[in-house]
Structures are given as C-alpha cells and as structure tokens.
Amino acid sequence: MSSRPPNLTFKLVLLGDGRVGKTSLVLRYVNNVFSEKQEATVQAFYLKKHLVIEGVPVTLSIWDTAGQERFHALGPIYYRDADAALLVYDITDNDSFLRVRKWVKELQQMASKDIVMAIAANKSDLVRSKKYDIQEAESYAATIGSKIFVTSAKSGTGVDEVFIDITTRLLQKKKNSTNGLLPAPPKRGILVVDDEPEKEPPPKCCS
C-alpha cells in the first residue's frame, strides 16, 4: 500500500464589491501578472492552483465572482459548496469593508457552517507611507474566526500569504476531520509544483 498522500481539492470563492481587486489578486497569485486595465468580472471565472503544503498535494479551485450589485443573486451558486471564502475590500474605501461584513453574514446563514474565511485589505500600494488603520478590520476578523491580510495585487505584497494561509487551514481541518489519516511529513514546507490556469463557464442559474 502506497503511503503517498492523496491529492486534495478545495474550492475557494472570492467575494467583495466591484473594483476592489478580486480578479487582480487571483491573476497575481495564479499567473503572477497584473494589469492596470483589468476588466470587471461578469458573473464569475475559474482558475486552478496546484500546491504542495506540508508534503500534501493540494489543488485550489478558485472562483472569482462579480462584485456588481446586479450579480449579487448569483453568489450562492458559487459559495454554497465552497470550502473557503476570501473576502476582499479596498483598503482606501471603508464602504467596501462594510460590504465584507454583509457577505460574512450571508455566508454564515447560507454557506457551509465550517467554511474557512480570510479577509484581504487590498490595494495597499495606494496608501502613502503605509499609513493605514486596519485595527477595526482585525478586531472584526477575530470575531468571525478569520484572519486579515494587507495585500496589493499590483506589487504582489501579501498575496501568496493569504492564499497559503487559507490552504494550510483547509488542510489542517481536513486532517482533523479524518482523525490524522493523512501522514504528517517530517518537514514543514511549501512548494508550488504547477500553475495551470483553466477556465470553464459558470454554472447556469436562470433560464
């Protein structure tokens, strides 16, 4: 019997207002690219990221959703079976942070009860001298069992960290749920073994 750990797949959905940089974060993480003229996402799109976390092969199925209000009703299609959610707001726009709170309430009501959540305070490159106050966001994150990361899709700051944190927590939850059936390797480490962008049409919700 082989001791090689199974390849695990986790579904991660990004939620947040339009223009907060959700798509840019995904493209920076998966393809290491950034565009100043990134078009607004319509409905959703999907990319994969292959990782090895603590010796375990993991595939992240990342769904980037549209932030415009007219697409809000589509949200449950993408997050209802998600293992994790990354809630993104614009660090220069407090209204977009308030929107994150609304998404969290919706997730708590309609998504998996044990969904892993993280918050990205994005566009930190727009704040001069790194003078930003995320104390309120940090306090809020703690109340929902989440973590907050200051990110910039433009510079790449914090991007790997937030996705790796989410994946690591998902893996730990999986290990706990399987009573330690996944073997624990002697070394801790993270290795990106493959970046494979894939696109597929979003599921249809309406006729």
Secondary structure in CASP SS format (residue, H / E / C, confidence):
PFRMAT SS
TARGET T0000
AUTHOR 0000-0000-0000
METHOD secondary structure of the structure
MODEL  1
M C 1.00
S C 1.00
S C 1.00
R C 1.00
P C 1.00
P C 1.00
N C 1.00
L E 1.00
T E 1.00
F E 1.00
K E 1.00
L E 1.00
V E 1.00
L E 1.00
L E 1.00
G C 1.00
D C 1.00
G C 1.00
R C 1.00
V C 1.00
G C 1.00
K H 1.00
T H 1.00
S H 1.00
L H 1.00
V H 1.00
L H 1.00
R H 1.00
Y H 1.00
V H 1.00
N H 1.00
N C 1.00
V C 1.00
F C 1.00
S C 1.00
E C 1.00
K C 1.00
Q C 1.00
E C 1.00
A C 1.00
T C 1.00
V C 1.00
Q C 1.00
A E 1.00
F E 1.00
Y E 1.00
L E 1.00
K E 1.00
K E 1.00
H E 1.00
L E 1.00
V E 1.00
I E 1.00
E C 1.00
G C 1.00
V E 1.00
P E 1.00
V E 1.00
T E 1.00
L E 1.00
S E 1.00
I E 1.00
W E 1.00
D E 1.00
T E 1.00
A C 1.00
G C 1.00
Q C 1.00
E H 1.00
R H 1.00
F H 1.00
H H 1.00
A H 1.00
L H 1.00
G H 1.00
P H 1.00
I H 1.00
Y H 1.00
Y H 1.00
R C 1.00
D C 1.00
A C 1.00
D C 1.00
A E 1.00
A E 1.00
L E 1.00
L E 1.00
V E 1.00
Y E 1.00
D E 1.00
I C 1.00
T C 1.00
D C 1.00
N H 1.00
D H 1.00
S H 1.00
F H 1.00
L H 1.00
R H 1.00
V H 1.00
R H 1.00
K H 1.00
W H 1.00
V H 1.00
K H 1.00
E H 1.00
L H 1.00
Q H 1.00
Q H 1.00
M H 1.00
A C 1.00
S C 1.00
K C 1.00
D C 1.00
I C 1.00
V E 1.00
M E 1.00
A E 1.00
I E 1.00
A E 1.00
A E 1.00
N E 1.00
K C 1.00
S H 1.00
D H 1.00
L H 1.00
V C 1.00
R H 1.00
S H 1.00
K H 1.00
K C 1.00
Y C 1.00
D C 1.00
I C 1.00
Q H 1.00
E H 1.00
A H 1.00
E H 1.00
S H 1.00
Y H 1.00
A H 1.00
A H 1.00
T H 1.00
I C 1.00
G C 1.00
S C 1.00
K E 1.00
I E 1.00
F E 1.00
V E 1.00
T C 1.00
S C 1.00
A C 1.00
K C 1.00
S C 1.00
G C 1.00
T C 1.00
G C 1.00
V H 1.00
D H 1.00
E H 1.00
V H 1.00
F H 1.00
I H 1.00
D H 1.00
I H 1.00
T H 1.00
T H 1.00
R H 1.00
L H 1.00
L H 1.00
Q H 1.00
K H 1.00
K H 1.00
K H 1.00
N H 1.00
S H 1.00
T C 1.00
N C 1.00
G C 1.00
L C 1.00
L C 1.00
P C 1.00
A C 1.00
P C 1.00
P C 1.00
K C 1.00
R C 1.00
G C 1.00
I E 1.00
L E 1.00
V E 1.00
V E 1.00
D E 1.00
D E 1.00
E E 1.00
P C 1.00
E C 1.00
K C 1.00
E C 1.00
P C 1.00
P C 1.00
P C 1.00
K C 1.00
C C 1.00
C C 1.00
S C 1.00
END
